[in-house]
Structures are given as structure tokens and as C-alpha cells.
Amino acid sequence: MGVSVGQSDPAWTVASSVRPHLDRASGRPRKSDKIHGHLPESPTFGQFHGVSEAAMYLSKSTASEEGLPEHNSRHVAFGCCLTKIWRLKSRALGSFTPFHEITLLSSSAMQRIFCLTVLLAFAAMGCSKSSDSDLRVMVDADSGDSTATQGDGVSDGNKPSVAFVTNQIADFWKISEAGCGDAEKDFDVEVEVRMPSQATAVEQKRIVEDLLTSGVKAIAISPIDADNQVDWLNSIAAQVPLITHDSDAPASDRLMYIGMDNYAAGLACGELVKESLPDGGKVMLFIGRLEQDNSKFRRQGVIDALLGRERNMDYYRSQTDAWDPVDGEISDDKYTILGTITDQGKPEVAQSKAEDALNTYPDISAMVGLFEYNPPACYKALEKANKLGTVKLIGFDENDITLQAIKDGTCAGTVVQNPYAYGYESVRVLTELLNGNESAIPESKYLDIPPRPITKDNVDEFWADLKAKKGQ
């Protein structure tokens, strides 16, 4: 049943005060109008709670329902944005459900709303009153990709503008976002963090082209499909300084790669599997996709560790037919890799496929999740099947569910990267390049940020440090 929102509600009040300044066709602010004066400078608890609740209810309704204002999707946009900003700026009001855990937009029409100017105005209005770096959160008008821009929210023509582009939305990238924010302050630069809502090369290309059109001067990107993006990446590199992070595109004209040796990280993950199953067993691998450079090497490292092979990244770079097939079992006299299950970057698909794997292979010994959301997906599947602890779980990256499972003894361990450093170092290098310092690029064109295993022995120390970096 729909929920009517009356004209006395905070969501209506805020949206209605801003609405006259919007172009009715596009929903975007008219260039000649200023809207920040129409937003409350310091929300009361009632305003905060009211907009939060109204935004959630409105998102489940349609414009045709009785009592809802025209263009209600834009009102939802304002409610969503204000809710996010107020939660960041009003932590003293209490504990609220994290924004990323709330499904606010339920239709394709609502996903096409454009909230950039509201957030720019709100950040400009309140940034001088906060000691922390404020955060602008936008919903892209074309596809709904999540965008976070660190800074004071006011464009400064004297500052260089750089972009940090990820391969999808994930908690992993929120840590990189924190690194970008600190680097923005340290190096006096404007930073845009862009996270595609759909993990596709097409969506990533659209985002980068939008950034170039907006005047961004340098880009750091985690390519989604490096082998098939070479020509496009080269075209970007011909326009602005381009580096890769997290996942490389070595055949392209990118200036350097910031990240880890993913093959070595896979080997480390394989060692955790061997420690969990010293007598051998049947292992299933789970990963988002295998088009990415980092995915292929990470997976292969796990396999080679289990089968006792002594190889490295250079071996697979030169022997392109040496990769193990994705379909079918791979085994020796001790370990059997049942297969590699992909989900194209969709956590809900990952969990569904993990549940299917448990049903298909009742004698499975271990599940290995190789993207940040894969271990939690496997954890939930194991919990549902009442097999936590019976089937070994080995992870990758530092999702809270994974870390808590390590503390509880239901996950043997995880191999973590340093996404904070990916963000920070990317911004540092790009800023130095824009300042004419070409020595920022090492001779190897590779800044190694090594992975490390996290087990019950060091999870508390690691988690405390992670929370500090995220400002928690």
C-alpha cells in the first residue's frame, strides 16, 4: 500500500522550496538560479528523521498514488541526498542504518534522477563548519552510478582536478575513497571518485568520457576488461595522464600501475586453503569475473599454490595458453579444484550460486571467495545450509562480515590488499604529474603495494587500523 506524504512533511517542504529552481524537463537546476539558500543549514532531529522516513516511503510509491506530489522522484532524490549528508554531518544525533544498506530507488525512473547540484549546494553551505572532509554523493542521471567527490564542494579553478574510477560499487572502494579524501587535503587537489553501478566496460567508458567532458585533467582507473579496452585506454592516455590501479592494463599506454602482484596474492590465498585442509579436499573458487587482469592472476595463483607449481606472473604473460580452464575439475593426488564460479560483480548472484554449489557438491571441503563480496556471499550460503565451520571458508579483502567470521572462527583467513593506499597514491601520482614531476613514475612503471594474510592472530589489530582509516 502506498504512503501519502502531506505538504507539512519535511521532505515536501525541502523539495518544494527547491523545485521552482529546476528545469521541469530534465530535473536539473537552471544555471541562473542558486538553491542553497532553500536548504536548512543545521537540521533538527525532527527534520533529519522526517526527511529520512519520507524519502524511504516515497521511494516505494509512484507519482500516480493519491497524495503524492508531481515529480515525486525528484523529491525522493532530495530526501535521499539530504539523508546521506545529514547522516554524515549529524553523527551526534544517534545511530542510523548505513545508507548503502537501504534500497531507496525502486524504479528505473527514480534511478535516473540527478542530484549533483543539491549536494554541491549543501556541501558549500556547511563545509566551513566541519573539521572533517565533507562528502558529496551523487546519483548519475543516466545510469545510477554512485559518485563520491571529496572536497569542499566548491569548484576552484586554481586547483587541478583528477578522477579515481573503480570497476563497480563495493565496500572495498569506500576504503579507497577515504585514501582519496586524505590525499585531496594533503596535495590541494580536487578529486572525483566514480563507481559504476553496473560492472561493465560500456558503463565504465561512459563515466570516463563524462569526466573528460567535465574537464578532469588526469585519471586513475581499474579496467574492467583490460584486453578489450586497450584501444580505448590508449585514446584516453592521449588526452590526459592515465594510470591504472587495482587491476592493470599492461598492453595499454597507461603511465604506470599502482597495486599488488595478484598472482602472489593468489598464492597467499592458496596457502590459507592448504593450512585449512592439510589433508587435501575439494575446493570451489568464486570470483566476480575473469576479464580483469587481476582476476585471472589471482585465481591462477590459488590453483598453482594448491597444485604445488612454481610459476610467476611473467610465466603467464609469456605463455598465454598456460591458464587453467575455467570449466571442469583441476586436480592432483591431494586437492581438487571443482571449478570457478563467476557472478559478474553481483553479490546477490554470488550468494545464489554459492547456495547452488553447496547443493551440487555436498562433499565440498572449502569455498574460496576472491572478490571482496564473495566471502560474505559464501558465508551466508553456508549459514543458510547450517555448514559454517564444516565447510572451510577462505576469503579475499576486508569486508566486515569476513573479518567478523575470522574472529568467530568460521573463516580461516583472508588476503587483504591496501585499497586506502590505492586511492591515496593514485591521487599523489596524478597530482605530481600535473605539476610536471615525471619522476613520480618509477622506472618499473609499477608501485607495489603488497598483500598480506589476515587470520585470527592479527585480525583485531588489522580491523582497528582499518576503522581508523575509514573514520569509524
C-alpha positions as CSV (number, residue, x, y, z in Angstrom):
1,M,0.0,0.0,0.0
2,G,1.3,3.4,-0.9
3,V,2.1,6.1,1.7
4,S,0.8,9.6,1.2
5,V,3.1,12.4,2.0
6,G,1.4,15.7,3.0
7,Q,2.6,19.2,2.5
8,S,3.7,19.6,6.1
9,D,6.3,16.8,5.8
10,P,10.0,17.9,5.8
11,A,10.6,16.0,2.5
12,W,7.8,18.0,0.8
13,T,9.0,21.3,2.4
14,V,12.6,20.9,1.2
15,A,11.7,19.5,-2.3
16,S,9.0,22.1,-2.9
17,S,11.3,25.0,-1.9
18,V,13.9,23.8,-4.4
19,R,11.6,22.7,-7.2
20,P,11.0,26.1,-8.7
21,H,14.7,26.4,-9.5
22,L,14.7,23.2,-11.5
23,D,14.2,22.8,-15.2
24,R,10.9,20.8,-15.4
25,A,12.1,18.6,-18.3
26,S,15.5,17.5,-17.0
27,G,15.1,18.0,-13.3
28,R,18.5,19.9,-13.3
29,P,18.9,23.3,-11.7
30,R,18.7,26.3,-14.0
31,K,22.1,27.9,-14.4
32,S,21.0,31.3,-13.3
33,D,19.4,30.1,-10.1
34,K,21.0,29.4,-6.7
35,I,19.3,26.9,-4.5
36,H,21.5,26.5,-1.4
37,G,19.5,29.2,0.4
38,H,16.5,27.0,0.3
39,L,18.1,24.2,2.3
40,P,18.2,24.1,6.1
41,E,21.7,24.9,7.4
42,S,21.5,22.8,10.5
43,P,18.9,20.1,10.6
44,T,16.9,19.5,13.8
45,F,16.4,15.9,14.8
46,G,12.8,16.1,13.6
47,Q,13.9,17.4,10.2
48,F,16.5,14.7,10.0
49,H,14.2,11.9,10.9
50,G,11.3,13.2,8.9
51,V,13.3,13.5,5.6
52,S,14.8,10.1,6.2
53,E,11.5,8.4,6.7
54,A,9.7,10.3,4.0
55,A,12.5,9.5,1.5
56,M,12.2,5.8,2.2
57,Y,8.4,5.8,1.9
58,L,8.4,8.0,-1.2
59,S,10.8,5.7,-2.9
60,K,8.3,2.8,-2.7
61,S,5.5,4.9,-4.3
62,T,4.6,6.2,-7.7
63,A,3.6,9.7,-8.9
64,S,0.1,8.5,-9.6
65,E,-0.8,7.5,-6.0
66,E,-3.1,9.7,-4.1
67,G,-1.5,12.4,-2.0
68,L,1.9,12.4,-3.8
69,P,3.3,15.5,-5.4
70,E,4.1,15.8,-9.1
71,H,7.7,14.8,-10.0
72,N,7.9,12.8,-6.7
73,S,11.0,11.0,-7.9
74,R,12.9,14.3,-7.7
75,H,11.5,14.8,-4.2
76,V,12.9,11.4,-3.3
77,A,16.2,12.5,-4.8
78,F,16.3,15.4,-2.4
79,G,15.3,13.2,0.5
80,C,17.9,10.6,-0.3
81,C,20.7,13.1,-0.7
82,L,19.8,15.1,2.4
83,T,19.5,11.9,4.4
84,K,23.0,10.9,3.4
85,I,24.6,14.3,4.0
86,W,22.8,14.7,7.4
87,R,23.9,11.3,8.5
88,L,27.5,12.2,7.7
89,K,27.2,15.6,9.4
90,S,25.0,14.7,12.3
91,R,26.5,11.6,13.9
92,A,25.8,13.1,17.3
93,L,22.1,12.5,16.7
94,G,22.4,8.8,17.1
95,S,22.9,5.6,15.2
96,F,21.2,5.1,11.9
97,T,21.1,2.4,9.3
98,P,24.0,2.8,6.9
99,F,22.9,4.5,3.7
100,H,24.3,1.7,1.4
101,E,22.1,-0.9,3.2
102,I,18.9,1.0,2.3
103,T,17.2,0.4,-1.1
104,L,15.9,3.8,-1.8
105,L,15.3,3.7,-5.5
106,S,12.8,1.1,-6.7
107,S,12.1,2.1,-10.3
108,S,14.1,2.9,-13.4
109,A,12.6,6.4,-13.5
110,M,13.8,7.0,-9.9
111,Q,17.3,5.7,-10.8
112,R,17.6,8.4,-13.4
113,I,17.4,11.4,-11.0
114,F,20.1,14.0,-10.9
115,C,21.1,15.3,-7.5
116,L,24.5,16.8,-8.2
117,T,23.6,20.4,-7.6
118,V,21.7,19.8,-4.4
119,L,24.8,18.2,-2.9
120,L,27.1,20.8,-4.3
121,A,25.0,23.5,-2.6
122,F,24.6,21.6,0.7
123,A,28.4,20.9,0.9
124,A,29.2,24.5,0.0
125,M,26.8,25.7,2.7
126,G,28.1,23.6,5.5
127,C,31.7,22.7,4.9
128,S,33.2,25.5,6.8
129,K,31.6,24.3,10.0
130,S,33.1,20.8,9.9
131,S,36.6,19.7,10.8
132,D,36.2,16.6,8.7
133,S,36.3,16.5,4.9
134,D,32.8,16.7,3.6
135,L,31.5,14.2,1.1
136,R,29.2,14.8,-1.9
137,V,27.2,11.8,-3.0
138,M,25.5,11.9,-6.4
139,V,23.2,9.7,-8.4
140,D,24.1,9.8,-12.0
141,A,21.3,10.9,-14.3
142,D,22.0,8.4,-17.0
143,S,22.7,5.1,-15.2
144,G,22.6,5.5,-11.4
145,D,26.3,5.1,-10.8
146,S,27.5,6.1,-7.4
147,T,29.7,9.1,-7.4
148,A,31.6,10.5,-4.4
149,T,33.5,13.7,-4.7
150,Q,35.8,14.6,-1.9
151,G,36.4,18.2,-1.0
152,D,34.6,21.4,0.0
153,G,32.0,21.1,-2.7
154,V,33.1,24.3,-4.4
155,S,34.9,24.2,-7.7
156,D,38.2,26.1,-7.5
157,G,39.6,26.9,-10.9
158,N,43.1,27.1,-9.4
159,K,43.1,23.5,-8.3
160,P,43.8,20.6,-10.6
161,S,41.0,18.1,-10.9
162,V,41.7,14.3,-11.0
163,A,39.5,11.3,-11.1
164,F,39.6,7.9,-9.4
165,V,37.5,5.4,-11.3
166,T,36.7,1.9,-9.9
167,N,35.2,-1.2,-11.5
168,Q,32.0,-1.3,-9.5
169,I,30.4,-0.3,-6.2
170,A,31.7,-2.2,-3.2
171,D,32.7,-1.6,0.4
172,F,36.3,-2.2,-0.8
173,W,36.2,1.0,-2.8
174,K,34.9,3.0,0.2
175,I,38.3,2.4,1.7
176,S,40.0,3.8,-1.4
177,E,37.6,6.7,-1.2
178,A,39.0,7.5,2.2
179,G,42.5,7.5,0.8
180,C,41.5,9.8,-2.0
181,G,40.0,12.2,0.6
182,D,43.1,12.4,2.6
183,A,45.3,12.9,-0.5
184,E,42.9,15.6,-1.7
185,K,43.7,17.6,1.5
186,D,47.4,16.8,1.5
187,F,48.0,17.7,-2.1
188,D,45.5,20.5,-2.5
189,V,43.6,18.9,-5.4
190,E,40.0,18.2,-6.4
191,V,39.2,14.5,-6.5
192,E,36.2,12.7,-8.1
193,V,35.7,9.1,-7.1
194,R,33.4,7.3,-9.6
195,M,31.9,3.9,-9.0
196,P,29.9,2.2,-11.8
197,S,26.6,0.8,-10.6
198,Q,27.0,-1.8,-13.4
199,A,30.3,-3.6,-13.7
200,T,30.5,-3.3,-17.5
201,A,33.2,-1.9,-19.8
202,V,30.4,0.1,-21.5
203,E,29.4,1.8,-18.3
204,Q,33.0,2.5,-17.3
205,K,33.6,4.1,-20.7
206,R,30.6,6.4,-20.4
207,I,31.8,7.5,-16.9
208,V,35.3,8.3,-18.1
209,E,34.0,10.2,-21.2
210,D,31.8,12.3,-18.9
211,L,34.8,13.1,-16.7
212,L,36.8,14.2,-19.7
213,T,33.9,16.4,-20.9
214,S,33.7,18.0,-17.4
215,G,37.4,19.0,-17.6
216,V,39.1,16.4,-15.4
217,K,42.9,16.7,-16.0
218,A,44.1,13.2,-15.0
219,I,42.6,9.7,-14.4
220,A,43.4,6.6,-12.4
221,I,41.2,3.6,-13.4
222,S,40.7,-0.1,-12.6
223,P,40.0,-1.5,-16.0
224,I,37.1,-3.9,-16.2
225,D,38.2,-5.7,-19.4
226,A,41.8,-4.8,-20.0
227,D,42.4,-7.0,-23.0
228,N,39.4,-5.5,-24.9
229,Q,39.9,-1.9,-23.6
230,V,43.4,-1.3,-24.9
231,D,42.5,1.0,-27.8
232,W,40.0,2.9,-25.7
233,L,42.5,3.3,-22.8
234,N,45.1,4.5,-25.4
235,S,42.7,7.1,-26.6
236,I,42.3,8.4,-23.0
237,A,46.0,8.4,-22.4
238,A,46.5,10.6,-25.5
239,Q,44.3,13.2,-23.8
240,V,45.2,13.2,-20.1
241,P,47.7,11.4,-17.8
242,L,46.3,7.9,-17.3
243,I,47.4,5.3,-14.7
244,T,45.8,2.1,-13.6
245,H,45.2,0.9,-10.0
246,D,44.0,-2.4,-8.5
247,S,43.9,-4.1,-12.0
248,D,46.4,-3.4,-14.7
249,A,46.2,-3.0,-18.4
250,P,49.9,-3.5,-19.3
251,A,49.4,-3.6,-23.1
252,S,47.9,-0.1,-23.0
253,D,49.7,3.3,-22.9
254,R,48.9,3.8,-19.2
255,L,51.8,5.5,-17.5
256,M,52.1,3.1,-14.5
257,Y,50.2,0.6,-12.3
258,I,49.5,1.1,-8.6
259,G,48.6,-2.2,-6.9
260,M,49.8,-5.6,-5.9
261,D,51.1,-8.7,-7.6
262,N,47.8,-10.5,-7.9
263,Y,49.5,-13.8,-8.7
264,A,51.4,-13.6,-5.4
265,A,48.2,-12.7,-3.6
266,G,46.6,-15.8,-5.1
267,L,49.5,-17.9,-3.9
268,A,49.0,-16.5,-0.4
269,C,45.3,-17.3,-0.5
270,G,46.1,-20.8,-1.7
271,E,48.4,-21.2,1.3
272,L,45.5,-20.4,3.6
273,V,43.5,-23.1,1.9
274,K,46.3,-25.6,2.4
275,E,46.5,-24.7,6.1
276,S,42.8,-25.2,6.4
277,L,42.8,-28.5,4.5
278,P,46.2,-30.1,5.3
279,D,45.0,-33.5,4.1
280,G,43.5,-32.2,0.9
281,G,40.0,-31.9,-0.3
282,K,37.6,-30.4,-2.9
283,V,37.7,-26.7,-3.4
284,M,35.4,-24.3,-5.2
285,L,36.5,-20.9,-6.3
286,F,34.2,-17.8,-6.5
287,I,35.1,-14.6,-8.3
288,G,33.2,-11.7,-9.9
289,R,34.6,-12.1,-13.4
290,L,37.7,-13.2,-15.2
291,E,38.0,-10.5,-17.9
292,Q,40.1,-8.4,-15.5
293,D,43.8,-8.7,-15.3
294,N,43.8,-9.0,-11.5
295,S,41.1,-11.7,-11.5
296,K,43.0,-14.0,-13.9
297,F,46.2,-13.9,-11.9
298,R,44.5,-14.1,-8.5
299,R,42.6,-17.2,-9.5
300,Q,45.7,-18.8,-11.1
301,G,47.8,-18.2,-8.0
302,V,45.3,-20.1,-5.8
303,I,45.3,-23.0,-8.2
304,D,49.1,-23.2,-8.5
305,A,49.6,-23.0,-4.8
306,L,47.3,-26.0,-4.3
307,L,48.9,-28.0,-7.1
308,G,52.4,-27.1,-6.0
309,R,53.5,-25.4,-9.2
310,E,56.4,-22.9,-9.2
311,R,55.5,-20.2,-11.6
312,N,55.0,-16.4,-11.6
313,M,53.2,-13.6,-13.5
314,D,55.9,-13.4,-16.2
315,Y,55.3,-17.1,-17.0
316,Y,51.6,-16.5,-17.8
317,R,52.4,-13.2,-19.6
318,S,54.7,-15.2,-22.0
319,Q,52.7,-18.4,-22.1
320,T,49.2,-17.2,-22.9
321,D,47.9,-20.7,-23.3
322,A,49.0,-21.9,-19.9
323,W,46.0,-20.6,-18.0
324,D,43.9,-23.4,-16.5
325,P,40.5,-23.8,-18.0
326,V,37.5,-22.3,-16.0
327,D,35.2,-25.3,-16.7
328,G,35.9,-28.8,-15.4
329,E,37.9,-30.1,-12.5
330,I,41.6,-29.4,-11.9
331,S,43.3,-31.8,-9.6
332,D,46.4,-33.7,-8.3
333,D,46.6,-36.5,-5.8
334,K,45.6,-34.2,-2.9
335,Y,43.5,-31.2,-4.0
336,T,40.6,-30.9,-6.5
337,I,39.5,-27.5,-7.8
338,L,35.9,-28.2,-8.6
339,G,35.5,-25.1,-10.8
340,T,35.5,-21.3,-10.8
341,I,32.1,-19.7,-10.5
342,T,31.6,-16.1,-11.7
343,D,28.8,-13.6,-10.9
344,Q,29.7,-10.5,-13.0
345,G,30.0,-8.3,-9.9
346,K,26.6,-9.0,-8.4
347,P,26.6,-10.0,-4.7
348,E,23.1,-11.4,-4.8
349,V,24.1,-13.7,-7.7
350,A,27.2,-14.7,-5.9
351,Q,25.2,-15.9,-2.9
352,S,22.7,-17.7,-5.1
353,K,25.5,-19.5,-6.9
354,A,27.2,-20.4,-3.6
355,E,24.0,-22.0,-2.4
356,D,23.7,-23.9,-5.7
357,A,27.3,-25.1,-5.3
358,L,26.6,-26.5,-1.8
359,N,23.6,-28.4,-3.2
360,T,25.5,-29.7,-6.3
361,Y,28.6,-30.7,-4.4
362,P,27.5,-32.0,-0.9
363,D,31.1,-33.2,-0.3
364,I,32.7,-29.9,-0.9
365,S,35.6,-29.2,1.5
366,A,36.2,-25.4,1.1
367,M,34.8,-22.3,-0.5
368,V,37.3,-19.6,-1.6
369,G,35.9,-16.1,-2.4
370,L,38.2,-14.0,-4.4
371,F,36.4,-10.6,-4.7
372,E,35.5,-8.5,-1.6
373,Y,31.8,-9.5,-1.6
374,N,32.4,-13.2,-2.4
375,P,33.4,-14.4,1.1
376,P,30.2,-12.8,2.7
377,A,28.1,-14.4,0.0
378,C,29.7,-17.8,0.7
379,Y,29.3,-17.2,4.4
380,K,25.6,-16.5,4.1
381,A,25.1,-19.6,1.9
382,L,27.0,-21.7,4.5
383,E,25.0,-20.2,7.3
384,K,21.7,-21.0,5.5
385,A,22.8,-24.6,4.9
386,N,24.0,-24.9,8.5
387,K,27.5,-25.7,7.3
388,L,29.5,-22.9,8.9
389,G,32.7,-24.5,10.2
390,T,32.0,-27.8,8.5
391,V,33.0,-26.4,5.0
392,K,36.1,-24.2,5.3
393,L,35.8,-20.6,4.2
394,I,38.8,-18.7,2.9
395,G,38.4,-15.1,1.8
396,F,39.9,-12.1,0.0
397,D,39.8,-8.5,1.0
398,E,38.4,-6.9,4.2
399,N,34.6,-7.0,4.3
400,D,33.3,-6.6,7.8
401,I,31.4,-10.0,7.6
402,T,34.7,-11.7,6.6
403,L,36.6,-10.1,9.4
404,Q,34.0,-11.0,12.0
405,A,33.9,-14.6,10.7
406,I,37.6,-14.8,11.2
407,K,37.2,-13.6,14.8
408,D,34.4,-16.1,15.3
409,G,36.5,-19.0,13.8
410,T,34.1,-19.6,10.9
411,C,36.5,-18.2,8.3
412,A,40.1,-19.5,8.2
413,G,41.5,-16.2,6.9
414,T,41.6,-13.6,4.2
415,V,44.2,-12.0,2.0
416,V,43.9,-8.2,2.0
417,Q,45.0,-5.5,-0.3
418,N,45.5,-1.9,0.8
419,P,42.7,0.0,-1.0
420,Y,43.4,3.1,1.1
421,A,46.9,3.3,-0.5
422,Y,45.4,2.7,-3.9
423,G,43.4,5.8,-3.5
424,Y,46.0,7.9,-1.8
425,E,48.9,7.0,-4.0
426,S,46.8,7.4,-7.2
427,V,45.9,11.0,-6.3
428,R,49.5,11.7,-5.2
429,V,51.0,10.4,-8.5
430,L,48.4,12.2,-10.7
431,T,48.9,15.5,-8.9
432,E,52.7,15.3,-9.2
433,L,52.3,14.5,-12.9
434,L,50.1,17.6,-13.4
435,N,52.7,19.6,-11.6
436,G,55.4,18.5,-14.1
437,N,57.1,15.9,-11.9
438,E,57.6,13.0,-14.2
439,S,59.9,11.3,-11.6
440,A,56.6,10.3,-9.8
441,I,56.6,7.4,-12.3
442,P,59.1,4.7,-11.2
443,E,61.3,3.1,-13.8
444,S,59.4,-0.2,-13.4
445,K,56.1,1.7,-14.0
446,Y,54.8,-0.3,-11.1
447,L,54.2,0.8,-7.5
448,D,53.9,-2.4,-5.5
449,I,51.6,-2.3,-2.5
450,P,51.9,-5.9,-1.2
451,P,49.0,-8.0,0.1
452,R,49.1,-9.8,3.4
453,P,47.1,-12.6,5.1
454,I,44.8,-11.9,7.9
455,T,44.0,-14.7,10.4
456,K,42.7,-14.9,13.9
457,D,46.1,-14.0,15.1
458,N,46.1,-10.5,13.7
459,V,42.5,-9.7,12.7
460,D,41.9,-7.4,15.8
461,E,44.9,-5.2,15.1
462,F,44.1,-5.0,11.4
463,W,40.5,-4.2,11.9
464,A,41.2,-1.4,14.4
465,D,43.6,0.2,11.9
466,L,41.1,-0.2,9.1
467,K,38.3,1.5,11.1
468,A,40.7,4.4,12.0
469,K,41.4,5.0,8.3
470,K,37.7,4.9,7.5
471,G,37.0,7.4,10.3
472,Q,34.8,4.9,12.2
